[in-house]
Structure formats: structure tokens, C-alpha cells
Amino acid sequence: MEYFEEFKEFLELHNLEPPIGCSKEEVCELEKSIGYSLPEAYKIYLYLAGKDYDGVMVGTDCFFDDVVSNNNYLLELLKENKLSTESLPDSYLTFFSHQGYMMAWFQLPTEEDDPVCYHYFEGTTKEPQEY
């Protein structure tokens, strides 16, 4: 399955520089540090744009170096909004955080190439939404 085709088309349509991705070695190191294999779709994202700090996602913590610390911020965000953290799985990866008010994550381990993701947007959603 092809992932991120719309993203690639967007970059091409707007004549944007190709994003900077991670190496396979960096992705392997991340997997070792978190203790889980990553789903295929997420690895492809990391290879494509996992280090594109100055690209179209500037200002969003969705890069290789962000994901581990994002887990701590997710707990803070949910607690600040008086949401239960009991529904969080024992292990998860918060792969997206924007300005501390919007976050997305998926459960680990997962056998799925493109796992179910959860998203919370402070002030917009009353609880995490499943995608």
C-alpha cells in the first residue's frame, strides 16, 4: 500500500523542497529505545519527513526527536482537561503534538501496518477521537 501520496502531491504542486527523512538506522534506534517495532505507515513517514524540522510542518512536534517526549505532554494535556488517562493503553507513541493543545497517538505494540490512531484537540473535542 502506498502511504502519504497526498502529502507528496501537495509538496510537488506547491514546488516545495523535498522533505528530510530519517535513515533506516535512526528508525531502528528509535524502535530499540522505545522497545517496540513501529508500524509500517509510521516508519514510511519517518523515512519521508522524520527530520524535516524546517519544512511544511514547522511548529509541530511530529519529528523523530519529538515522539518520546510527546508521551509526557499527552498525559499533561489530558489531565489539564480533566480527562481520564485510564483509557490510555500501557504503551503508546504520541507521534504528533501541535502547540500543546492538539495531540495524536497510537497503541504499541501493534501488528497493523496502519494502526488506529487517537486524536485530542483541546477545546474542540470532549474526549479523544479514534481515526
VMD Tcl script that draws the C-alpha trace (Angstrom):
set ca {
  {0.00 0.00 0.00}
  {1.22 3.49 -0.80}
  {1.16 5.92 2.10}
  {1.49 9.71 2.00}
  {0.67 10.12 -1.69}
  {-1.46 13.22 -0.99}
  {1.39 14.72 1.03}
  {3.86 14.08 -1.80}
  {1.42 15.58 -4.34}
  {0.96 18.66 -2.13}
  {4.73 19.21 -1.99}
  {5.04 18.82 -5.74}
  {2.04 21.04 -6.52}
  {3.49 23.88 -4.45}
  {7.08 23.40 -5.63}
  {8.26 22.75 -2.08}
  {11.63 21.26 -1.31}
  {11.67 17.52 -0.75}
  {11.37 16.79 2.98}
  {14.26 15.48 5.04}
  {13.74 11.97 6.30}
  {15.37 9.64 8.78}
  {17.75 6.85 7.91}
  {16.86 3.23 8.48}
  {19.48 3.17 11.22}
  {17.78 6.06 13.03}
  {14.39 4.35 12.83}
  {15.94 1.13 14.19}
  {17.46 3.12 17.06}
  {14.07 4.64 17.86}
  {12.49 1.19 17.89}
  {15.21 -0.03 20.25}
  {14.80 2.96 22.56}
  {11.02 2.54 22.88}
  {11.17 -1.26 22.94}
  {8.66 -1.86 20.14}
  {8.59 -2.27 16.40}
  {6.89 0.64 14.71}
  {4.01 0.20 12.26}
  {4.96 0.32 8.59}
  {3.00 3.50 7.77}
  {4.76 5.39 10.56}
  {8.18 4.15 9.50}
  {7.47 5.35 5.97}
  {6.58 8.78 7.38}
  {9.86 8.85 9.30}
  {11.82 7.89 6.17}
  {9.98 10.58 4.22}
  {9.89 13.54 6.62}
  {11.03 12.46 10.09}
  {13.72 15.15 10.26}
  {12.11 17.90 8.18}
  {12.18 20.42 11.05}
  {12.07 23.47 8.73}
  {9.54 22.09 6.23}
  {5.77 22.38 5.95}
  {5.21 21.01 9.47}
  {7.42 23.58 11.19}
  {5.99 24.44 14.62}
  {4.57 20.97 15.12}
  {6.31 18.36 17.23}
  {5.96 15.42 14.87}
  {9.54 14.56 14.14}
  {11.99 11.84 15.05}
  {13.33 13.68 18.10}
  {9.88 14.65 19.42}
  {7.94 11.44 19.78}
  {9.31 10.17 23.10}
  {8.83 13.47 24.96}
  {5.38 13.88 23.38}
  {4.14 10.98 25.52}
  {4.70 13.04 28.68}
  {2.92 16.03 27.18}
  {-0.08 13.89 26.26}
  {-0.58 12.92 29.90}
  {-0.35 16.58 30.93}
  {-2.86 17.67 28.28}
  {-5.40 15.04 29.25}
  {-5.05 15.79 32.97}
  {-5.29 19.58 32.41}
  {-8.59 18.98 30.63}
  {-9.82 16.68 33.41}
  {-9.90 13.66 31.11}
  {-9.19 10.20 32.40}
  {-5.89 8.64 31.41}
  {-7.21 5.19 32.32}
  {-8.26 4.54 28.72}
  {-4.69 5.03 27.50}
  {-3.01 1.74 26.69}
  {0.01 0.67 28.72}
  {2.28 1.63 25.81}
  {1.68 4.14 23.05}
  {3.56 6.59 20.85}
  {2.42 10.20 20.66}
  {3.61 10.95 17.15}
  {2.03 14.41 16.80}
  {1.75 17.41 19.08}
  {0.87 20.90 17.95}
  {1.48 23.80 20.32}
  {0.50 21.62 23.30}
  {-3.25 21.69 22.58}
  {-3.58 19.02 19.89}
  {-2.07 15.52 20.02}
  {-2.28 12.19 18.23}
  {-1.05 8.73 19.22}
  {-1.32 5.02 18.54}
  {-1.03 1.96 20.74}
  {2.10 -0.14 20.96}
  {2.68 -2.89 20.15}
  {0.60 -3.15 17.01}
  {0.51 -5.77 14.30}
  {-1.21 -3.41 11.88}
  {0.73 -1.57 9.16}
  {-1.55 1.46 9.59}
  {-2.96 1.28 13.14}
  {-5.94 3.02 14.66}
  {-4.87 6.45 15.88}
  {-6.36 8.66 18.55}
  {-6.54 12.44 18.45}
  {-7.38 15.05 21.04}
  {-7.89 18.74 20.23}
  {-8.29 20.90 23.33}
  {-11.45 22.99 23.26}
  {-12.84 21.16 20.26}
  {-13.21 17.52 21.21}
  {-14.62 16.47 24.57}
  {-12.59 13.27 24.56}
  {-10.01 11.60 22.32}
  {-11.35 10.65 18.91}
  {-10.50 7.43 17.08}
  {-9.28 7.54 13.46}
}
mol new
graphics top color blue
foreach p $ca { graphics top sphere $p radius 0.5 }
foreach p [lrange $ca 0 end-1] q [lrange $ca 1 end] { graphics top cylinder $p $q radius 0.2 }
display resetview
